[in-house]
């Protein structure tokens, strides 16, 4: 008999990072489709840098607690996690928002808004239920 939970786990473990890569692909393949000022493009670059730094720091703060799928485990309360429940998801959002703005990519912005934001929200909700 097929263990569907395990099958989903395998697909999600590879699928979620592929969605992030697809957002980067869209932002760089379809530049100049969003008409915004150069100041907003610079702001997007700064958002990207802040997002990548925050993403890295939150990953380091998680240590061995990091996982692609939510699991039952102890809540991390050090570093950025002392101030925000899900800094990595905020960092992911900031990184891809900044990439889309700095490259003026409407497809990248739409993918972030319509696909990644709901997924990040769902992951945060599921994670909250599993943390002790």
N, C-alpha and C positions, 0 to 999 in steps of 0.2 A: 504494500500500500504506500502511496506517495505521501510524504510528510510535507504538506503545503506550507507550513510555517517555516520549515528549513529552506524550501525552494524560494519563498518570498524573501527570506533573509539573505540568501546568496544574490538574488537579483537586485535587492535594495542596496546591498553593500557595494556593488559595482555600479548600479544605476544612478545613485545620488551623486557621486563624484563626476560621472559622465554628464549629468545635467549641468553641473558647474562648468565643466569644460565646454559644453555646448553654448552656454551663455557667453563665455570668452570668445568662442568662435563667431557668434553672431555680432558681438561688439566690434570685432576686428574685421570681419568680412563685409559688413554693411555700415561703414563709417559715412559720415556726412549725410545722414538721412533725417537727422533731427536738427532743426535750424535754431541754434542758440548762440549766445555771444561768446567771445573768447574768454571773458571773465568767468563764465559758468563752466567752460571747459577746464580752466585752471583750477576752479573749485572742485571739479570732478576728479582731477588728478590728485589733489590734496585728500579728498575723501578716499580714494583708492589706497593711497599710502597709509592713511590712518587705519583703514579697514584691514590691510595686510598686517600692520604692526599689531593691532588688537587681536586679529585671528591667531597670529603666532604666539602672543603672550597668553591668550586663553588656552591654546593647545598645550603650552608648557605648564600652565596652572592645573590642567586636568591630569597630566601625568598618565598613570595606568588606567584611569577612569575613562579615557577617551574610547568612543565606539561610534560607528556609523549609525547603528540602530539603538534605540533606547533599551536599557536593561535595568533590572533591579539592582541598585547599588547605593552606596552612601553618597549623600550630597556633598559636593566640593564647596568649601567655604573660604578658600584662600585666594589671594591675588584679586583679579577682576571679579571673581565669583563672590567675593565678600560684598560687592556693591550692586551687582546685576546678576539675575538668575541665569541668563543665557547670553553671555557676551560673545560667544563664538557665532551665534546666529545673527546678532547685530553686526558683527564684523563681516560676515559673509554678505549681508545686505549692503553695507557701506561699500565694500570692495566692488561689487558688481554694479551698484548705482554709479559709483565713481567712474568705473570703466565705460559704462554706457554714455555718461555725460561727457567725459574727456574725449571720447571718439565720436561724439554726436550720433550715436547709433539708436535709432528708434526701435528696430527689432530687438536689440539687446535690452532696452528699457521695457518693452512690452513683455518679453520672455521673463524678465525679473519680476515684473508686477503680476503677471497672470499665472506663472508656473512656480517660480521659486519662492515667492512670498507665501503662498498657501502651503507649500511643502514645509518651509521653515516653521510656519505657525503650527502645523500638524505635528511636526517633530517635537517642538517645544511643549506642546500640550501632552503628548504621549510620554515625554521625558518626565514631566512634572508628576504624572501618575505613578511612575516607577521609582522615583527617588524617595529615599527614606530619611 
